[in-house]
C-alpha cells in the first residue's frame, strides 16, 4: 500500500507562503534597512519556489492547457495590482511604468522564456517539437495586442506625446479584454488539442503517464496557497522596490529599468515552471506559459490601467520608443519563422535569447 501524499499545509511549500505573508504584514509600509532587505529577498525567492510547486500540483490535477493558464492568470492579476499600486504612489514620474513593465513582460516571455525552453528542448532531443497551430494563434494574439497597445499610441495625433485619447484608450482596453477572452476560450474549449504537448512524431499527448493526479482537496489547497505565494512575491517585491529604485538612480540607469526588474521578479515563477516543463520534453507547455503570460500581461494590464486612470493623476504613457519598436518587430518576425515549422533547433532558441540580451542591453544603455 502506497503512503498517503502529504497535504500542501504539511509540505515545505505550504509553510513558506504563510510565513512570507506574515513577514509581508510585519514590514508593510515601513522603510527597510539594508540587512533586512537581504532577508526579505531570501523569503521572496522561497515564495517563488513555493508558487511554482503549487502551480505544478494544480496543473497535474487539471491537465494542460488549464494548468499553464492558472499560473499565467494568477501571476498577471497580482502583477496588475503591483503596477497600479506603484503608479498611485509614484505620481507623474511613474507615467510610463505600465508601458515599461508590460513591454518587459513581452520580451521576457517571447524571447527569454521561449528561447531558453527551445534551447533546452533542442539540447535534449536535438529538435524541440511543439504544436504550430496553437503556438501560432498565441503569437498572433500577442503581436496584435502589443501593436494596438504599445505601438499605436506613438503615432496617434489626437493628444500630444505617445498617449491615447480617452476614446482610444477605451477601445484599446475593450479590444484587449475581448481578444484575451477569445484566446482563453480557444485554448481551453474549442481547440484545446492545439495547445497540448506533442511527440517528435507530431502526436498529441493528452495524458501524463507518471504519478496519479492529486485529489481535489489537495488541488484546492494548492490553489489557495498559490494565491498566497503570489501575493507574497509581489508584496515583498514592492517592499524592496524602493531599494531597487534608489539603486537604479544611484547607478545612473534609466527609470525604465525599474519596470524591467519588476517584470523579472513577477515572471520568475513562470520561468521556473516553463524550464521544468522543457526538461520533461513538454515544449508546448513551456510555450503556453511564455506566450500565455505575455497575452495575459497585455490583456489584463491595459484594461486595469485604463480603469485606474479615473483616479490616477498625471499622463498615461503607453507608446514605445523607436528602438523598442524595432525589437518588437524583430520578435514578431523571428517568432513567426520559429513557429511555422512546428519544430526548432538550437539556432532558433539562440536567436530568441540574442534578442532578449539586446533588450536588456538597451534597457540599461538606451
N, C-alpha and C positions, 0 to 999 in steps of 0.2 A: 504494500500500500504506500503510495507516494505521499510525502509530507504535505500538509496544507500550506498554500502560499501565504506569506505574511501580508496583512493588510497594509496599505500605504502608511498609516499612522505608526506602525511598528518598524517601518523601513527607515533607513537613514534619510531618504528623500522626503519622508513625511515629517520628520522633526525639523529639517532645515528651513522650509518655508515659514513654519510657525515661529522659529527663533528669529528669522530675518525680519518678519513683520513686527515682532516685539521690539527688535532693535530699531526699526524704522519709526515706530511710535515714540521711542525714547529720544531720538535725535531730531525728529521733525521740527523744522523751523529754527534750529539752532545753528550757530556758527561752529564748524568743526575744526579743532586743531589738526596739525599735520599728522601726528601719530594716530589719531582716531580715524582720519581719512584712510589710512592703510588698513585698519581693522575693518572698516565699512567695505572697503574694496574686496577684502577676503570673503566677507559674507555675500557680497554681490556676486562673486564668482561661484560660490556654493549654491546660491539661489538659481543661477543659470543652469548648473548641472542638475539641480532638482527639477527645474521646469522641463528640461529635455527628458528626464526619466519619466515623468508623469505624462508627457505628451506621447511617448512611445507606448506606455501602458494603454492609453486611450486609443491610439492608432491600432494597436494589436486587437483591441476589442471591436472597434467599428470597421476596421479594414480600410483599404485605400479606395478612393482618394479622400475619404472623410477624415482620416487621421491627419493628413497634411493640412486640410482645411481648418481643423480645430486649432492647431498651433498657430497658423498664419493669422486667423481672425483674432484669436485671443491676444497675441503679441501686438497686432496693429491697433486694437482698441485701446490697449494700455499706452501704446506709443502716441496715439492721438491725444489722450488725456495729458501726457507729459508735454507735448508740443504746445497745447492750448494753455497749460499752466505756466510754462516758461514765457509764452507770449504775453500773458496777462502781467507777469512780474517784470518783464523786460521793457515794456513800453515801445517807443518808436525804434529803439536800437534792435529790436527783435522782429522788425517788419519782414525780413527775408528768412526767418528761421524755418517756417513751414516749407518754403521752397528748397532751402538747403538740405533739410532733413529728408524730404521726400525724394529729391534727386539723389542724395547719398544712398537711400534705400534702393533705388532703382539700379544704381551702378554696383552696389554691393551684391544684390541678388542676381542680376542679369549677367554680370561679369565675374564677380568674386565667387559666389556660391556655385553658380552653374559651371564656371570654368574649373574650379577646384574639383567638383564632383565628376566632371567629364575626364579630367586628368586621372583621378583615382580609378574610374571605371576602365579607362584605356590601359592603365598600368596593370590592372587585374586581369582583363580579358583581351588585351590588345585593341579591342574596339568596344566603345561604350554604346550600348543599344538602348533606344527609347522609342516611344510612340510618336511619330511625326505629326499625326492628326491632332492629338491633344496638345502637344508642345507648340505647334504652330498656332493653334487657337489662343493659347496663353500669351504667346509673344505678340500676336496681332492686337490683343486686348491691351497689353501693357504699352505698346507703341502708340496706339490711338489715344489712350488716356494721358500718356506723358506728353504727346504733341498738343492735345487740347488744353491741358492744364499748365504746362511748363514752358512751351514754346510759343503758342499763340499770343499770350499776354505781351510779349516783346514786340509784336507787330500791330496790335490794335491801336487805334488813333482817338478813340473817344475820350480817354483820360491820358494825361502825360505820364511817361515812365512805363516800366514793364508791369502794368497793373490792369486788371479788368475793371470795367464799369460795373455798377450794380446788376443790371440785367445780364451782362456777360458772365459775371460770377455765378449768378443763379443758374444759368444754362450749364456752365461747366460742372457745377455741383450736382445738378439733376442728371446730366449725362454720365457722370462718374458713378452715381448710385445705380442708374439703370443698367449700365454695362456690367458693373460688378454683380448685380443681381442675376443678369442673364448668364454671366460666366459661372456663377455658383450653380445655377440650375443645369447648365450644360455639363458641368464637371461631375455633379452628383446624381443626376436623374436621367436626362435624355441621352447623353453619350458617355456614361460612366466608364465604359470599356476603353475609351480613348485615353484615359488618364491612369490606367493600370500599368504596372511594370510588364515588360515583355522579355522573352528569352532571346538568345542570339539568333534563333531561327524565326523570330518575329511572332511567337505565340504568346497570347496574353496570359499573365499569371494572376488568376483571380483568387487563389487561396495560398496561404502560407503553410508549409509542412513541418514547422518546428513545434514549439510548445503550444499547449492548449491556450485559448484566449482567456483572459481574466474574467471573473464573474462580474455581473452588473454592479454589485455593491462595491467591489474593488475599483471598477472603472469610474463610478460616480465619485468615490473618494479621491481618486487621482484627478478628476476634473476640478473638484474644489481646491485641492492642493496646487494644481497647475495655476489656477487663478491667483491664489495666494502668492505663489512663487513669482508670477509675472508682476504682481503689484509690488512685491519686494524688490524685484530687479529694477523696475522703473523708478520706484520711490527712492531707493538707495542711489540710483544713478543721478536723480535730481539732487539728492543731498550732497553728492560730491561734485555736482556741476559748477558751483562757484569756484572750487579749486581748479577745475578744468578751464573755466573761463579766464581766471586770473593767470593761469599758466600759459594759456594761448596768447593773452595780451602781453605778458612779460616777455614771451619769446618773439614778439613782433609778427605773429602769424595773423592771417585774415580771420575775421569773426566767423566766417562760414565754416571754419574748421570745427567749431563747437557743434554744428549740425552733423558733421561727419562723425565725430566722436559719439554723439547721442545715437545715431543710426547704428554704428558698430556695436555699441553696448546692447541696444534693444534687440538687434538681429542675431546676437551671439547664440541664443538657444536654437534658432532655426538653422544656423550654420552648423552647429554640432550635430543636430539631428540629421541634416542633409548629408554630412560626411559619413555618419554611421550607416545611413541607407546605401550610400555609394559603395561602402566597403562590403555590404551584403549583396552587391550586384543588383541593387534596385535603383537604377539611374532615373527611371521615370518618377519614382517617389522623391528623389533629390530635386529634380526639376520642378515637380509640383510645389515643393517647399520654397524653392527660389523664386520662380516666376509668380507663383500664387501669392507670396508675400509682397512682391512688387505691386501686383494688382490690388491687393488689399490695402497696401500703404497709400496708393493714389486714390482708390475708390472710396475709402473711408475718411482719409485725412482731409481731402479738399472739401467735401461737404461739411465736415465738422468745423473746419476753419472758416468756411463761408458763413456758417451759422454763428460762429463766435464773433464775427465782425460786427454783430449787432451791438455788443457791449465793449469790444476791444477798441482802444484808441490808437490813432495813427494809421498809416497806409498798410496795405497787404501786398507785398511784392512777390509775384509768382513767376515772372518771366526770367528765363535763363540768359546768361551772357553768351557771347559768340563761341568761346572755347568749349563751354559745356554743351552747347547745341551740336558742335562738331562731334563730341564724344557720344552724345545720344544718338546721332545719325549713324556713326560707325557701329555702335552697339546694335542698332536695329538691323543694319545691313549684314554684319557678321553673324548675328543671331539667326537671321533668315537663312543664310548659307549653311549654318550649322544644323538647323532643324530639318531642312528639306530632305536630306538622305535618310534621316532616322537613325543615324549612327555617327559616331565621332571618334577621332583618333587623338593622340597626344597633341597634335598640331592645333586642332580646334580648341582644346582646353587651354593650351598655352596662349593662343591668340586672345581669348577672353580674359585671361589673367593679365596679359600685357595691357589691355585696355583699362582694366581695374587699376593696375600700377600707374598708368598715365593719369588717371583721375586723381589718385592720391597725391601724385607729384604736383599736379596743377592746383589741387586744393591747398597745399602748403605754399606753393610758389606760383601764383597766378600770373 
